[in-house]
Amino acid sequence: MLDLEGTLYTREGLIAGAVAAVDGLRGLADGVRFLTNTDSQSDVELLGQLRDKGLDVGAEELFTPVNAAVAFVEGVGGGPVLVVGSEAVTRQIGQSLELAGEPGSARHVIVGDCRASLSYGLLDEAFQALHGGAELVALQAGRFFLSGGRPHLDTGLWWRVCRTRRV
């Protein structure tokens, strides 16, 4: 199992020797899996970026928090979900799970990186769903991330706040 960002590449590009290391591992192991906590992109987007960087990764080799959330919700009986996340992640989740038409119908609120899509309306829908008994599923537990030398709010803060205080 290999983590992606920070292990095989950084924001600056592919880490020297990454392709050779992956090729070497493929020759030694029955399978290689690639893991990430990226919750802002769909699998299709991630796979495209990996190929653009020179890493040949198959869809069956990639495990993301989006895949984990879908598997979790399916494992507890499914039901409509409200997604607070990017459009691409929402589309990917909608291919496997029913998206809630109304906040009151959501059994789960799945929260990912929503910096490009968050609005008061969506935040209020998530609040209504959680207040109505929906379960919160955070795509990762990080409270913050560093960018440009400064901390920024991350997805896991939702989980930590809602876990300690019932809405």
C-alpha positions in Angstrom: 0.0 0.0 0.0 1.3 3.4 -1.0 0.1 6.8 0.0 -0.1 9.2 -2.9 0.5 12.9 -1.9 3.7 13.3 0.0 4.9 9.8 -0.7 4.9 9.5 -4.5 4.3 13.2 -5.4 4.1 16.6 -3.9 2.4 19.8 -5.2 5.7 20.4 -7.0 5.5 17.2 -8.9 6.5 13.5 -8.9 9.1 12.5 -6.3 12.4 11.3 -7.9 12.4 7.5 -8.3 8.6 7.2 -7.6 7.8 5.5 -11.0 10.8 3.1 -10.6 9.7 2.3 -7.0 6.2 1.5 -8.1 7.4 -0.6 -11.0 9.7 -2.5 -8.7 6.9 -3.2 -6.2 4.7 -4.4 -9.0 7.3 -7.0 -9.8 7.6 -8.2 -6.2 4.0 -8.2 -5.0 0.7 -9.7 -6.1 -0.8 -6.3 -6.1 -0.1 -2.7 -5.3 -2.7 -0.4 -3.8 -2.7 3.4 -3.7 -4.3 5.2 -0.8 -5.2 8.9 -0.3 -7.2 11.1 2.1 -8.0 13.5 -0.8 -11.6 14.4 -0.4 -11.9 17.2 -3.0 -11.6 15.1 -6.2 -13.4 12.1 -7.8 -11.6 8.9 -8.6 -11.7 9.9 -12.3 -10.0 13.2 -11.6 -7.3 11.6 -9.3 -6.6 8.8 -11.9 -6.2 11.4 -14.6 -3.8 13.5 -12.5 -1.8 10.4 -11.6 -1.4 9.4 -15.3 -0.5 13.0 -16.2 2.3 12.7 -13.6 3.5 9.5 -15.1 2.0 7.0 -12.7 -0.1 4.2 -14.3 -2.7 3.4 -11.6 -5.8 1.4 -12.4 -9.2 2.3 -10.9 -9.2 -1.0 -9.0 -5.9 -0.1 -7.3 -7.1 3.3 -5.9 -8.7 3.6 -2.5 -10.1 7.0 -1.5 -12.3 8.3 1.4 -15.1 8.6 -1.2 -14.9 4.9 -1.8 -14.9 4.2 1.9 -17.9 6.4 2.6 -19.9 4.7 -0.1 -19.0 1.3 1.2 -19.9 2.4 4.8 -23.3 3.8 3.8 -24.0 0.7 1.7 -23.0 -1.5 4.6 -25.4 0.1 7.0 -28.4 -0.2 4.7 -27.9 2.7 2.3 -30.6 5.4 2.1 -30.6 8.9 0.7 -27.5 10.9 1.4 -26.8 14.7 1.4 -23.3 15.4 0.1 -21.5 18.5 1.2 -18.6 18.4 -1.1 -17.2 19.2 -4.6 -19.4 18.6 -7.6 -17.2 15.8 -8.8 -17.4 14.0 -5.5 -21.1 14.5 -5.3 -21.5 13.0 -8.9 -19.3 10.0 -7.9 -21.3 9.3 -4.8 -24.5 9.7 -6.7 -23.5 6.9 -9.1 -23.6 4.5 -6.1 -26.0 6.0 -3.6 -29.3 7.8 -3.7 -28.9 11.5 -3.3 -31.5 13.1 -0.9 -34.0 15.3 -2.6 -34.9 17.0 0.6 -32.8 17.5 3.7 -35.4 15.7 5.8 -35.0 12.5 3.7 -31.2 12.2 4.2 -30.1 9.3 6.4 -26.5 10.4 6.1 -24.7 13.7 5.5 -21.4 13.0 3.8 -18.9 15.9 4.2 -15.8 16.4 2.1 -13.8 19.3 0.9 -16.5 21.9 0.1 -14.6 25.1 -0.2 -15.8 25.6 -3.8 -19.4 24.6 -3.2 -20.3 25.7 0.3 -23.2 28.1 0.7 -25.5 29.1 3.5 -28.2 27.1 1.8 -26.2 23.9 1.7 -24.9 24.4 5.2 -28.5 24.9 6.4 -29.6 21.7 4.5 -26.8 19.7 6.3 -27.9 21.2 9.6 -31.6 20.3 9.0 -30.6 16.7 8.0 -28.4 16.3 11.1 -31.0 17.9 13.3 -33.5 15.4 11.9 -31.3 12.4 12.9 -29.1 11.9 9.8 -25.6 10.5 10.6 -22.6 12.6 9.8 -19.9 10.8 7.7 -16.7 12.9 7.3 -14.5 11.9 4.5 -11.4 12.5 6.7 -10.6 13.5 10.2 -8.1 16.3 9.7 -9.0 19.5 11.5 -6.7 21.7 9.4 -4.2 21.6 6.6 -1.2 23.8 5.9 -1.0 25.8 2.7 1.2 28.8 2.1 2.6 28.4 5.6 -0.8 28.9 7.2 -3.4 26.6 8.7 -6.8 26.3 6.9 -10.0 24.7 8.0 -10.3 21.0 6.9 -13.1 18.5 6.6 -12.6 16.7 9.9 -13.5 19.7 11.9 -17.2 19.0 11.1 -16.9 15.5 12.5 -15.1 16.7 15.6 -17.7 19.4 16.4 -20.7 17.2 15.7 -19.3 14.3 17.6 -18.9 16.4 20.7 -22.1 18.4 20.4 -25.3 16.9 19.2 -27.1 19.4 16.9 
